[in-house]
Amino acid sequence: MPFEFHQYLGFIAFAVVGLMGFWLMVFLLAILPYWVGGNIKEMLDERKAAKKQEEETA
């Protein structure tokens, strides 16, 4: 019992939406934490440098 044309288009649309959701989750779970962690590290390094600069001038 082969698919009819509209069923085939529905399956393709479902597959495309599902794959877009899958890759979005991969992005959010892999790349985003790395980016946020890097920003936090840079913020802490800037605070440390500002504190060191303040101690040198005092």
mmCIF file of the N, C-alpha and C atoms, coordinates in Angstrom:
data_MODEL
# 
_entry.id   MODEL 
# 
loop_
_atom_site.group_PDB 
_atom_site.id 
_atom_site.type_symbol 
_atom_site.label_atom_id 
_atom_site.label_alt_id 
_atom_site.label_comp_id 
_atom_site.label_asym_id 
_atom_site.label_entity_id 
_atom_site.label_seq_id 
_atom_site.pdbx_PDB_ins_code 
_atom_site.Cartn_x 
_atom_site.Cartn_y 
_atom_site.Cartn_z 
_atom_site.occupancy 
_atom_site.B_iso_or_equiv 
_atom_site.pdbx_formal_charge 
_atom_site.auth_seq_id 
_atom_site.auth_comp_id 
_atom_site.auth_asym_id 
_atom_site.auth_atom_id 
_atom_site.pdbx_PDB_model_num 
ATOM 1   N N  . MET A 1 1  ? 0.850  -1.183 0.000  1.00 0.00 ? 1  MET A N  1 
ATOM 2   C CA . MET A 1 1  ? 0.000  0.000  0.000  1.00 0.00 ? 1  MET A CA 1 
ATOM 3   C C  . MET A 1 1  ? 0.892  1.242  0.000  1.00 0.00 ? 1  MET A C  1 
ATOM 4   N N  . PRO A 1 2  ? 1.216  1.801  -1.159 1.00 0.00 ? 2  PRO A N  1 
ATOM 5   C CA . PRO A 1 2  ? 2.119  2.954  -1.232 1.00 0.00 ? 2  PRO A CA 1 
ATOM 6   C C  . PRO A 1 2  ? 1.431  4.232  -0.739 1.00 0.00 ? 2  PRO A C  1 
ATOM 7   N N  . PHE A 1 3  ? 2.296  5.189  -0.381 1.00 0.00 ? 3  PHE A N  1 
ATOM 8   C CA . PHE A 1 3  ? 1.783  6.491  0.033  1.00 0.00 ? 3  PHE A CA 1 
ATOM 9   C C  . PHE A 1 3  ? 1.121  7.199  -1.134 1.00 0.00 ? 3  PHE A C  1 
ATOM 10  N N  . GLU A 1 4  ? 0.091  7.987  -0.810 1.00 0.00 ? 4  GLU A N  1 
ATOM 11  C CA . GLU A 1 4  ? -0.455 8.909  -1.797 1.00 0.00 ? 4  GLU A CA 1 
ATOM 12  C C  . GLU A 1 4  ? 0.380  10.175 -1.741 1.00 0.00 ? 4  GLU A C  1 
ATOM 13  N N  . PHE A 1 5  ? 0.240  11.025 -2.736 1.00 0.00 ? 5  PHE A N  1 
ATOM 14  C CA . PHE A 1 5  ? 1.112  12.196 -2.852 1.00 0.00 ? 5  PHE A CA 1 
ATOM 15  C C  . PHE A 1 5  ? 1.001  13.106 -1.639 1.00 0.00 ? 5  PHE A C  1 
ATOM 16  N N  . HIS A 1 6  ? -0.206 13.405 -1.146 1.00 0.00 ? 6  HIS A N  1 
ATOM 17  C CA . HIS A 1 6  ? -0.345 14.313 -0.007 1.00 0.00 ? 6  HIS A CA 1 
ATOM 18  C C  . HIS A 1 6  ? 0.226  13.688 1.268  1.00 0.00 ? 6  HIS A C  1 
ATOM 19  N N  . GLN A 1 7  ? 0.179  12.360 1.385  1.00 0.00 ? 7  GLN A N  1 
ATOM 20  C CA . GLN A 1 7  ? 0.796  11.703 2.534  1.00 0.00 ? 7  GLN A CA 1 
ATOM 21  C C  . GLN A 1 7  ? 2.325  11.815 2.457  1.00 0.00 ? 7  GLN A C  1 
ATOM 22  N N  . TYR A 1 8  ? 2.852  11.719 1.252  1.00 0.00 ? 8  TYR A N  1 
ATOM 23  C CA . TYR A 1 8  ? 4.287  11.856 1.055  1.00 0.00 ? 8  TYR A CA 1 
ATOM 24  C C  . TYR A 1 8  ? 4.739  13.263 1.438  1.00 0.00 ? 8  TYR A C  1 
ATOM 25  N N  . LEU A 1 9  ? 3.997  14.283 1.005  1.00 0.00 ? 9  LEU A N  1 
ATOM 26  C CA . LEU A 1 9  ? 4.340  15.661 1.373  1.00 0.00 ? 9  LEU A CA 1 
ATOM 27  C C  . LEU A 1 9  ? 4.222  15.880 2.879  1.00 0.00 ? 9  LEU A C  1 
ATOM 28  N N  . GLY A 1 10 ? 3.225  15.278 3.493  1.00 0.00 ? 10 GLY A N  1 
ATOM 29  C CA . GLY A 1 10 ? 3.078  15.396 4.943  1.00 0.00 ? 10 GLY A CA 1 
ATOM 30  C C  . GLY A 1 10 ? 4.246  14.761 5.676  1.00 0.00 ? 10 GLY A C  1 
ATOM 31  N N  . PHE A 1 11 ? 4.697  13.607 5.195  1.00 0.00 ? 11 PHE A N  1 
ATOM 32  C CA . PHE A 1 11 ? 5.846  12.945 5.814  1.00 0.00 ? 11 PHE A CA 1 
ATOM 33  C C  . PHE A 1 11 ? 7.111  13.793 5.656  1.00 0.00 ? 11 PHE A C  1 
ATOM 34  N N  . ILE A 1 12 ? 7.318  14.357 4.460  1.00 0.00 ? 12 ILE A N  1 
ATOM 35  C CA . ILE A 1 12 ? 8.497  15.204 4.237  1.00 0.00 ? 12 ILE A CA 1 
ATOM 36  C C  . ILE A 1 12 ? 8.455  16.429 5.144  1.00 0.00 ? 12 ILE A C  1 
ATOM 37  N N  . ALA A 1 13 ? 7.286  17.075 5.264  1.00 0.00 ? 13 ALA A N  1 
ATOM 38  C CA . ALA A 1 13 ? 7.158  18.245 6.142  1.00 0.00 ? 13 ALA A CA 1 
ATOM 39  C C  . ALA A 1 13 ? 7.436  17.848 7.593  1.00 0.00 ? 13 ALA A C  1 
ATOM 40  N N  . PHE A 1 14 ? 6.902  16.710 8.025  1.00 0.00 ? 14 PHE A N  1 
ATOM 41  C CA . PHE A 1 14 ? 7.134  16.233 9.390  1.00 0.00 ? 14 PHE A CA 1 
ATOM 42  C C  . PHE A 1 14 ? 8.612  15.965 9.620  1.00 0.00 ? 14 PHE A C  1 
ATOM 43  N N  . ALA A 1 15 ? 9.268  15.331 8.645  1.00 0.00 ? 15 ALA A N  1 
ATOM 44  C CA . ALA A 1 15 ? 10.693 15.019 8.778  1.00 0.00 ? 15 ALA A CA 1 
ATOM 45  C C  . ALA A 1 15 ? 11.527 16.295 8.835  1.00 0.00 ? 15 ALA A C  1 
ATOM 46  N N  . VAL A 1 16 ? 11.200 17.281 8.007  1.00 0.00 ? 16 VAL A N  1 
ATOM 47  C CA . VAL A 1 16 ? 11.968 18.538 8.004  1.00 0.00 ? 16 VAL A CA 1 
ATOM 48  C C  . VAL A 1 16 ? 11.818 19.257 9.343  1.00 0.00 ? 16 VAL A C  1 
ATOM 49  N N  . VAL A 1 17 ? 10.591 19.364 9.842  1.00 0.00 ? 17 VAL A N  1 
ATOM 50  C CA . VAL A 1 17 ? 10.369 20.039 11.126 1.00 0.00 ? 17 VAL A CA 1 
ATOM 51  C C  . VAL A 1 17 ? 11.063 19.274 12.258 1.00 0.00 ? 17 VAL A C  1 
ATOM 52  N N  . GLY A 1 18 ? 10.963 17.953 12.233 1.00 0.00 ? 18 GLY A N  1 
ATOM 53  C CA . GLY A 1 18 ? 11.617 17.148 13.267 1.00 0.00 ? 18 GLY A CA 1 
ATOM 54  C C  . GLY A 1 18 ? 13.127 17.298 13.247 1.00 0.00 ? 18 GLY A C  1 
ATOM 55  N N  . LEU A 1 19 ? 13.718 17.307 12.060 1.00 0.00 ? 19 LEU A N  1 
ATOM 56  C CA . LEU A 1 19 ? 15.175 17.466 11.971 1.00 0.00 ? 19 LEU A CA 1 
ATOM 57  C C  . LEU A 1 19 ? 15.617 18.863 12.390 1.00 0.00 ? 19 LEU A C  1 
ATOM 58  N N  . MET A 1 20 ? 14.806 19.883 12.043 1.00 0.00 ? 20 MET A N  1 
ATOM 59  C CA . MET A 1 20 ? 15.152 21.240 12.488 1.00 0.00 ? 20 MET A CA 1 
ATOM 60  C C  . MET A 1 20 ? 15.131 21.316 14.011 1.00 0.00 ? 20 MET A C  1 
ATOM 61  N N  . GLY A 1 21 ? 14.142 20.698 14.639 1.00 0.00 ? 21 GLY A N  1 
ATOM 62  C CA . GLY A 1 21 ? 14.085 20.675 16.094 1.00 0.00 ? 21 GLY A CA 1 
ATOM 63  C C  . GLY A 1 21 ? 15.261 19.925 16.696 1.00 0.00 ? 21 GLY A C  1 
ATOM 64  N N  . PHE A 1 22 ? 15.633 18.807 16.070 1.00 0.00 ? 22 PHE A N  1 
ATOM 65  C CA . PHE A 1 22 ? 16.764 18.022 16.559 1.00 0.00 ? 22 PHE A CA 1 
ATOM 66  C C  . PHE A 1 22 ? 18.053 18.840 16.517 1.00 0.00 ? 22 PHE A C  1 
ATOM 67  N N  . TRP A 1 23 ? 18.334 19.480 15.404 1.00 0.00 ? 23 TRP A N  1 
ATOM 68  C CA . TRP A 1 23 ? 19.580 20.237 15.294 1.00 0.00 ? 23 TRP A CA 1 
ATOM 69  C C  . TRP A 1 23 ? 19.568 21.490 16.164 1.00 0.00 ? 23 TRP A C  1 
ATOM 70  N N  . LEU A 1 24 ? 18.392 22.069 16.388 1.00 0.00 ? 24 LEU A N  1 
ATOM 71  C CA . LEU A 1 24 ? 18.304 23.194 17.319 1.00 0.00 ? 24 LEU A CA 1 
ATOM 72  C C  . LEU A 1 24 ? 18.653 22.739 18.733 1.00 0.00 ? 24 LEU A C  1 
ATOM 73  N N  . MET A 1 25 ? 18.172 21.566 19.135 1.00 0.00 ? 25 MET A N  1 
ATOM 74  C CA . MET A 1 25 ? 18.514 21.050 20.458 1.00 0.00 ? 25 MET A CA 1 
ATOM 75  C C  . MET A 1 25 ? 20.008 20.730 20.551 1.00 0.00 ? 25 MET A C  1 
ATOM 76  N N  . VAL A 1 26 ? 20.586 20.194 19.494 1.00 0.00 ? 26 VAL A N  1 
ATOM 77  C CA . VAL A 1 26 ? 22.029 19.935 19.492 1.00 0.00 ? 26 VAL A CA 1 
ATOM 78  C C  . VAL A 1 26 ? 22.780 21.247 19.681 1.00 0.00 ? 26 VAL A C  1 
ATOM 79  N N  . PHE A 1 27 ? 22.344 22.291 18.980 1.00 0.00 ? 27 PHE A N  1 
ATOM 80  C CA . PHE A 1 27 ? 22.986 23.598 19.123 1.00 0.00 ? 27 PHE A CA 1 
ATOM 81  C C  . PHE A 1 27 ? 22.867 24.110 20.554 1.00 0.00 ? 27 PHE A C  1 
ATOM 82  N N  . LEU A 1 28 ? 21.652 24.067 21.090 1.00 0.00 ? 28 LEU A N  1 
ATOM 83  C CA . LEU A 1 28 ? 21.431 24.625 22.424 1.00 0.00 ? 28 LEU A CA 1 
ATOM 84  C C  . LEU A 1 28 ? 22.164 23.844 23.504 1.00 0.00 ? 28 LEU A C  1 
ATOM 85  N N  . LEU A 1 29 ? 22.281 22.535 23.349 1.00 0.00 ? 29 LEU A N  1 
ATOM 86  C CA . LEU A 1 29 ? 22.905 21.727 24.387 1.00 0.00 ? 29 LEU A CA 1 
ATOM 87  C C  . LEU A 1 29 ? 24.415 21.619 24.257 1.00 0.00 ? 29 LEU A C  1 
ATOM 88  N N  . ALA A 1 30 ? 24.975 21.953 23.098 1.00 0.00 ? 30 ALA A N  1 
ATOM 89  C CA . ALA A 1 30 ? 26.415 21.795 22.896 1.00 0.00 ? 30 ALA A CA 1 
ATOM 90  C C  . ALA A 1 30 ? 27.125 23.145 22.762 1.00 0.00 ? 30 ALA A C  1 
ATOM 91  N N  . ILE A 1 31 ? 26.628 24.024 21.930 1.00 0.00 ? 31 ILE A N  1 
ATOM 92  C CA . ILE A 1 31 ? 27.343 25.251 21.611 1.00 0.00 ? 31 ILE A CA 1 
ATOM 93  C C  . ILE A 1 31 ? 27.025 26.365 22.597 1.00 0.00 ? 31 ILE A C  1 
ATOM 94  N N  . LEU A 1 32 ? 25.767 26.482 22.981 1.00 0.00 ? 32 LEU A N  1 
ATOM 95  C CA . LEU A 1 32 ? 25.375 27.567 23.873 1.00 0.00 ? 32 LEU A CA 1 
ATOM 96  C C  . LEU A 1 32 ? 26.059 27.519 25.238 1.00 0.00 ? 32 LEU A C  1 
ATOM 97  N N  . PRO A 1 33 ? 26.140 26.372 25.924 1.00 0.00 ? 33 PRO A N  1 
ATOM 98  C CA . PRO A 1 33 ? 26.855 26.359 27.217 1.00 0.00 ? 33 PRO A CA 1 
ATOM 99  C C  . PRO A 1 33 ? 28.333 26.729 27.081 1.00 0.00 ? 33 PRO A C  1 
ATOM 100 N N  . TYR A 1 34 ? 28.967 26.331 25.979 1.00 0.00 ? 34 TYR A N  1 
ATOM 101 C CA . TYR A 1 34 ? 30.358 26.688 25.742 1.00 0.00 ? 34 TYR A CA 1 
ATOM 102 C C  . TYR A 1 34 ? 30.494 28.207 25.631 1.00 0.00 ? 34 TYR A C  1 
ATOM 103 N N  . TRP A 1 35 ? 29.569 28.831 24.909 1.00 0.00 ? 35 TRP A N  1 
ATOM 104 C CA . TRP A 1 35 ? 29.588 30.278 24.721 1.00 0.00 ? 35 TRP A CA 1 
ATOM 105 C C  . TRP A 1 35 ? 29.348 30.999 26.053 1.00 0.00 ? 35 TRP A C  1 
ATOM 106 N N  . VAL A 1 36 ? 28.364 30.550 26.812 1.00 0.00 ? 36 VAL A N  1 
ATOM 107 C CA . VAL A 1 36 ? 28.056 31.172 28.106 1.00 0.00 ? 36 VAL A CA 1 
ATOM 108 C C  . VAL A 1 36 ? 29.226 30.985 29.076 1.00 0.00 ? 36 VAL A C  1 
ATOM 109 N N  . GLY A 1 37 ? 29.809 29.798 29.090 1.00 0.00 ? 37 GLY A N  1 
ATOM 110 C CA . GLY A 1 37 ? 30.958 29.555 29.968 1.00 0.00 ? 37 GLY A CA 1 
ATOM 111 C C  . GLY A 1 37 ? 32.141 30.442 29.623 1.00 0.00 ? 37 GLY A C  1 
ATOM 112 N N  . GLY A 1 38 ? 32.386 30.647 28.338 1.00 0.00 ? 38 GLY A N  1 
ATOM 113 C CA . GLY A 1 38 ? 33.468 31.535 27.916 1.00 0.00 ? 38 GLY A CA 1 
ATOM 114 C C  . GLY A 1 38 ? 33.221 32.970 28.341 1.00 0.00 ? 38 GLY A C  1 
ATOM 115 N N  . ASN A 1 39 ? 31.978 33.416 28.240 1.00 0.00 ? 39 ASN A N  1 
ATOM 116 C CA . ASN A 1 39 ? 31.651 34.777 28.663 1.00 0.00 ? 39 ASN A CA 1 
ATOM 117 C C  . ASN A 1 39 ? 31.826 34.956 30.167 1.00 0.00 ? 39 ASN A C  1 
ATOM 118 N N  . ILE A 1 40 ? 31.432 33.949 30.938 1.00 0.00 ? 40 ILE A N  1 
ATOM 119 C CA . ILE A 1 40 ? 31.596 34.034 32.394 1.00 0.00 ? 40 ILE A CA 1 
ATOM 120 C C  . ILE A 1 40 ? 33.076 34.066 32.757 1.00 0.00 ? 40 ILE A C  1 
ATOM 121 N N  . LYS A 1 41 ? 33.880 33.221 32.093 1.00 0.00 ? 41 LYS A N  1 
ATOM 122 C CA . LYS A 1 41 ? 35.326 33.213 32.362 1.00 0.00 ? 41 LYS A CA 1 
ATOM 123 C C  . LYS A 1 41 ? 35.951 34.565 32.033 1.00 0.00 ? 41 LYS A C  1 
ATOM 124 N N  . GLU A 1 42 ? 35.543 35.143 30.905 1.00 0.00 ? 42 GLU A N  1 
ATOM 125 C CA . GLU A 1 42 ? 36.089 36.442 30.522 1.00 0.00 ? 42 GLU A CA 1 
ATOM 126 C C  . GLU A 1 42 ? 35.674 37.527 31.513 1.00 0.00 ? 42 GLU A C  1 
ATOM 127 N N  . MET A 1 43 ? 34.444 37.473 31.997 1.00 0.00 ? 43 MET A N  1 
ATOM 128 C CA . MET A 1 43 ? 33.972 38.447 32.976 1.00 0.00 ? 43 MET A CA 1 
ATOM 129 C C  . MET A 1 43 ? 34.774 38.331 34.271 1.00 0.00 ? 43 MET A C  1 
ATOM 130 N N  . LEU A 1 44 ? 35.039 37.108 34.717 1.00 0.00 ? 44 LEU A N  1 
ATOM 131 C CA . LEU A 1 44 ? 35.823 36.924 35.939 1.00 0.00 ? 44 LEU A CA 1 
ATOM 132 C C  . LEU A 1 44 ? 37.264 37.397 35.756 1.00 0.00 ? 44 LEU A C  1 
ATOM 133 N N  . ASP A 1 45 ? 37.834 37.142 34.577 1.00 0.00 ? 45 ASP A N  1 
ATOM 134 C CA . ASP A 1 45 ? 39.194 37.616 34.301 1.00 0.00 ? 45 ASP A CA 1 
ATOM 135 C C  . ASP A 1 45 ? 39.260 39.139 34.320 1.00 0.00 ? 45 ASP A C  1 
ATOM 136 N N  . GLU A 1 46 ? 38.225 39.805 33.774 1.00 0.00 ? 46 GLU A N  1 
ATOM 137 C CA . GLU A 1 46 ? 38.207 41.272 33.794 1.00 0.00 ? 46 GLU A CA 1 
ATOM 138 C C  . GLU A 1 46 ? 38.098 41.805 35.213 1.00 0.00 ? 46 GLU A C  1 
ATOM 139 N N  . ARG A 1 47 ? 37.275 41.158 36.036 1.00 0.00 ? 47 ARG A N  1 
ATOM 140 C CA . ARG A 1 47 ? 37.171 41.582 37.439 1.00 0.00 ? 47 ARG A CA 1 
ATOM 141 C C  . ARG A 1 47 ? 38.503 41.412 38.155 1.00 0.00 ? 47 ARG A C  1 
ATOM 142 N N  . LYS A 1 48 ? 39.181 40.285 37.884 1.00 0.00 ? 48 LYS A N  1 
ATOM 143 C CA . LYS A 1 48 ? 40.475 40.026 38.513 1.00 0.00 ? 48 LYS A CA 1 
ATOM 144 C C  . LYS A 1 48 ? 41.499 41.074 38.081 1.00 0.00 ? 48 LYS A C  1 
ATOM 145 N N  . ALA A 1 49 ? 41.503 41.425 36.796 1.00 0.00 ? 49 ALA A N  1 
ATOM 146 C CA . ALA A 1 49 ? 42.438 42.431 36.305 1.00 0.00 ? 49 ALA A CA 1 
ATOM 147 C C  . ALA A 1 49 ? 42.125 43.802 36.893 1.00 0.00 ? 49 ALA A C  1 
ATOM 148 N N  . ALA A 1 50 ? 40.838 44.144 37.029 1.00 0.00 ? 50 ALA A N  1 
ATOM 149 C CA . ALA A 1 50 ? 40.466 45.430 37.614 1.00 0.00 ? 50 ALA A CA 1 
ATOM 150 C C  . ALA A 1 50 ? 40.878 45.496 39.083 1.00 0.00 ? 50 ALA A C  1 
ATOM 151 N N  . LYS A 1 51 ? 40.722 44.384 39.793 1.00 0.00 ? 51 LYS A N  1 
ATOM 152 C CA . LYS A 1 51 ? 41.110 44.340 41.200 1.00 0.00 ? 51 LYS A CA 1 
ATOM 153 C C  . LYS A 1 51 ? 42.623 44.486 41.334 1.00 0.00 ? 51 LYS A C  1 
ATOM 154 N N  . LYS A 1 52 ? 43.372 43.824 40.446 1.00 0.00 ? 52 LYS A N  1 
ATOM 155 C CA . LYS A 1 52 ? 44.825 43.929 40.470 1.00 0.00 ? 52 LYS A CA 1 
ATOM 156 C C  . LYS A 1 52 ? 45.267 45.357 40.168 1.00 0.00 ? 52 LYS A C  1 
ATOM 157 N N  . GLN A 1 53 ? 44.618 45.986 39.192 1.00 0.00 ? 53 GLN A N  1 
ATOM 158 C CA . GLN A 1 53 ? 44.940 47.378 38.826 1.00 0.00 ? 53 GLN A CA 1 
ATOM 159 C C  . GLN A 1 53 ? 44.654 48.306 40.010 1.00 0.00 ? 53 GLN A C  1 
ATOM 160 N N  . GLU A 1 54 ? 43.537 48.048 40.703 1.00 0.00 ? 54 GLU A N  1 
ATOM 161 C CA . GLU A 1 54 ? 43.189 48.878 41.856 1.00 0.00 ? 54 GLU A CA 1 
ATOM 162 C C  . GLU A 1 54 ? 44.208 48.724 42.974 1.00 0.00 ? 54 GLU A C  1 
ATOM 163 N N  . GLU A 1 55 ? 44.702 47.503 43.188 1.00 0.00 ? 55 GLU A N  1 
ATOM 164 C CA . GLU A 1 55 ? 45.697 47.281 44.238 1.00 0.00 ? 55 GLU A CA 1 
ATOM 165 C C  . GLU A 1 55 ? 47.022 47.937 43.906 1.00 0.00 ? 55 GLU A C  1 
ATOM 166 N N  . GLU A 1 56 ? 47.375 47.968 42.604 1.00 0.00 ? 56 GLU A N  1 
ATOM 167 C CA . GLU A 1 56 ? 48.643 48.581 42.202 1.00 0.00 ? 56 GLU A CA 1 
ATOM 168 C C  . GLU A 1 56 ? 48.617 50.095 42.355 1.00 0.00 ? 56 GLU A C  1 
ATOM 169 N N  . THR A 1 57 ? 47.451 50.695 42.111 1.00 0.00 ? 57 THR A N  1 
ATOM 170 C CA . THR A 1 57 ? 47.351 52.162 42.212 1.00 0.00 ? 57 THR A CA 1 
ATOM 171 C C  . THR A 1 57 ? 47.205 52.610 43.661 1.00 0.00 ? 57 THR A C  1 
ATOM 172 N N  . ALA A 1 58 ? 46.776 51.747 44.540 1.00 0.00 ? 58 ALA A N  1 
ATOM 173 C CA . ALA A 1 58 ? 46.547 52.140 45.948 1.00 0.00 ? 58 ALA A CA 1 
ATOM 174 C C  . ALA A 1 58 ? 47.833 52.105 46.737 1.00 0.00 ? 58 ALA A C  1 
# 
